[in-house]
Amino acid sequence: MTETSHTNSLFNVSDKTKNRNAAERRFRIYGILAISIGLLMLLVLASTIILRGTSAFQQTFITLDVDLLESKLDKKGNRNVDDIKKVSTFGYSPILLNAMKKVLEKHEIRTSLKKKALGGIISKSAPSQIRDFVLEDVNRIGQTVEFKFLVNGWIDGYIKGRYSRESVANSKFASAEQFDLIDQLLEVGVVEKKFNFDFIFGADASDQRPEAAGIGVAMVGSFYLMLVVLVLSLPLGVAASIYLEEFAKQNIFTDVIEVTISNLAAVPSIVFGILGLAVFINYMHLPQSTPIVGGLVLTLMTLPTIIISTRASLKSVPPSIRDAALGLGASKMQTVFHHVLPLAAPGILTGTIIGMAQALGESAPLLLIGMIGYVATNMPTTISEGLLSPNSAMPAQIYEWAKRADPAFIERAWGGIIILLIFLLTMNTMAVILRRRFERRW
Amino acid sequence: MALNGVFYSLMILAFLAFFVSRFLTLKTVKGDIRRLHSRPVYYGLNSLFLTGFPAVILLIFWSFAQSILIDEKVKQQIPENFITEDAPLNLIMSEVDRLSEGLKQLVDQGTLSAAKIKNEDSELFGIEDKLESAGVFLSSSISPEVLSASRAKFAMEAFGSSIRNWLAILVSVLGFLWSLKNSTAEFRARNHVERITLFLLGTAATLAIFTSLGIVLSMIFEALRFFGMHPWTDFFFGSTWAPSFSAGSELSILPLLWGTLYISFVALLVSVPIGLYSAIYLSEYASKPIRAIAKPLLEILAGIPTIVYGLFALTTFGPLLRYFFGDGGFLGVEWMSDSRSVITAGVVMGMMLIPFVSSLSDDIINAVPQSLRDGSYGLGATQSETVRKVILPAALPGIIGAILLAASRAIGETMIVVLGAGAVAKFAGNPLEALTTITTRIVSQLTGDLEFDSPETLVAFALGLTLFTITLGLNVLALYIVRKYREQYE
């Protein structure tokens, strides 16, 4: 008897209690482990984005003094624009090569590179850059002008550490000799790495010229998408919610609407893309790949989000406000529009911003309505052109880059993601601030 | 006058009406507002609504009806023998559309007079050059049949549009006059305005129904066309997915469904334990500050666009797996030939789903009444025993609901699988092999140049409909379970 009471004493822990305590500790560790894994995943994702994306904002440029030779560009010498236009970008390549050779002579750099490999250091967009410059004002022919050209994507990749001399040993796009030359040019400052504004504001470029590709036009496309979404879904969503929350009587009809809306929110986004393709493009013949169609599809997706959050914020306005207004002789409609709606506005705005942020990051439906496979090069100049001419959107552009073979495009895809996430972060922060500042607790 | 020209003039008219009738009403009472039935703004609004809305509605309906009617007429005008295998009716019609648009452009630019197009006896010489210089490109040279059809279309459109425009303005003016008649002190303007507003609000709410009806109907309609061309038994019970554009494709959903479910299963395998344990820890153990930091951080994972996860799978996680399991890799095994695989897509998708599971489970665990916990502690149970034997069983239905919601998300997910899962449609068990899913196939069947009359394209609608049904079913079930569970403790 004394023996048992001794073993069960509070001071003397029994085996069973030890096991139970161990189980408790284990359980707690599992929990910590789960959260750490979750946060670790976030960390890995964030660091991947930053490590792989930031280099897209830097680009290697080469500075060359180009002689705009009359003998090459204007053989007749009469400065006739139409004649000069006949010289294709191909005709500008020799000028570029001359400029390159001049720089090498000036800095007394010797190289064994052949003509083609030497010219290959500079981006394929360089000749058209000179051509545009000349066509802007034909009297520039004969002058010597300093140009900043993009360096070919492979060379740029070497400077950013994507390629090494070993990895291009069998490549037909770049060679170790080119890299040697670049090292020398870097030393004398002809070639330098700088911040690349064209990536943020520029247009997409073809497969061959990753160094010239930018996300600017797709950004404008996304802007127009968001414009359509905002203009359509905010008034419609708010009107629908006011009706459902304040006026509709509870009957089968409103029940059906309610169930439909909550289920619409869970329909996979790609299904909306199929709908857009079938209804807007196939039946209504709206132009393919345009922001207006994309905006309509995204509106359908955003509408449930806005309706749900608007109803929640209308519901949170206490009945006493309504009773007070009605008691002072306001009509039902006046009560809603003069008192309830203004009080619910911050909540509605928050929900709208969150819905728009979702729509901005959405890509699956855009694939189906043709916003990929399309090289977005033209910046729209008017609003109707922005809505009705084919364009890309940021997520679609990122997908497009991810599919291309050249690793330089992958870098740009990650860079594009950084820009996209900055937009999303700003929108979500705005939503949080709105909620914190204006949310009232009744 | 173009459509938006009429629209703008209607808007200006409506705003004018607002100020005029507000002014007139005030004048009838000599500025003594107390003698009005409603506040002055309501008289103005009443006028604005009456002037604007009927005309705009007429404009919209007329435009739709007109385009359908004219299309029918033009179709009849094209001679039967002109329609061949190479040039089916819809191709001819789109050519006619483009040409009549081009004619419109020429008229706008002033290079061609509208009267000349409408006059059937006059010849249009050099029309092709003119069109080309105006920037309208036609696929082939213009045949006389197409040209006459487009001229007829142009004429009918011009005629219909001018009637429409004048009618709309007439309706608008009539509405305005009608509202002026009512600009008197006794008129119950507010009641009228409120009735119209209520009607507008109701219309907005009904639109939600129409959208979902539109989704379902358009998919059912196209899917039925597919089943008209392709046996439904092959679609539901066949075993091969092999679309070939030279006919004789085998289009069965089963291999795709297998890939979808397999990848979703892997995703749930990752997200459910992590999400559930996180939820338990956050709601039962974590201190307030830790909870305030960890919960929003985890939820960021749900806010990241899926294209980011897709790119992560394609360029980071896939190659990493291949580094371990691929040919000549770290482990010296050859289990993986491509960086796209079930695991690649599944694990990355699991990352995305963690917050879905954890947030919902967290809410549900918090909803378990404190009295149950207190009772368990009072009987001497440890915290973990309370969680495992009391809270989890009580919260189980809700947690199952949360998992079902996550599963429905996984099945409908597109970007991650498009970039990370590959394109092989078969019943493979090796998780390191590439498999394809329903959503990936929808994307690949519906991108590029499309003709909406081959089973290879239309199968996407049948796939979409199946996907819609599955996710909707899972969702309804999940919401039902969660709601049932909430009622239990209320």
Interface residues (C-beta under 8 A of the other chain):
Chain A: R20 N21 A23 E24 R26 F27 R28 Y30 G31 I32 L33 A34 I35 I37 G38 L39 M41 L42 L45 T48 I49 R52 P235 L236 A239 A240 I242 Y243 L244 F247 A248 V256 I257 T260 I261 S262 N263 L264 A266 V267 P268 S269 I270 V271 F272 G273 I274 L275 L277 A278 V279 N282 Y283 H285 L300 L303 P304 I307 S331 K332 M333 A357 L360 G361 E362 S363 A364 L367 L368 G370 I372 G373 P395 I398 Y399 A402 I410 A413 W414 I417 L420 L421 L424 N428
Chain B: D97 R190 E194 T197 L198 L200 L201 G202 A204 A205 T206 L207 A208 I209 T211 S212 G214 I215 S218 M219 F221 E222 P273 I274 G275 L276 Y277 S278 I280 Y281 L282 Y285 A294 L297 L298 I300 L301 G303 I304 P305 T306 I307 V308 G310 L311 F312 L314 T315 T316 M351 I354 S358 T382 Q383 S384 E385 V387 R388 L405 S408 I411 G412 E413 T414 M415 V418 L419 T439 I442 V443 L446 T447 G448 F452 A460 F461 G464 L467 F468 T471 L472 N475 V476 L479
